[in-house]
């Protein structure tokens, strides 16, 4: 058996240390990439859910506007017409605010309001049904905006939800008052 010189011994130790360090670097690098990948996937999932909530909220606003259009033209008293006009105006405001913020979030929300309204199946003869339908849609809208408020971390979306929730609460109150009148 031959003895290893000090120089060879030093080279062996240094190369062993380098191999261990490089292996640790590779393993840690993969861990960092995995963490980054998971964070990216979570962020994408959150952004996707946020986009769906915004699109559903705007679609609901369009549906409520459509029902308001039909109810306004029906045979209802002046108080109901004024309440419906206010509700319609506020829903248009909700839709407008969502459309304003959507491009900055790279989201496309429904834009051809009249075409979508024309596709709705609204029964002019059953106004009480349409009032209930409006009430259901506005409550759904509140749930959507509340979910959006709870799930988002985007300051613009938080500001939007803070603006929309009082409007929607006012709409619910208006619809409750209309229900009392009927």
Beta strands, then each sheet from edge to edge (+ up, - down):
end
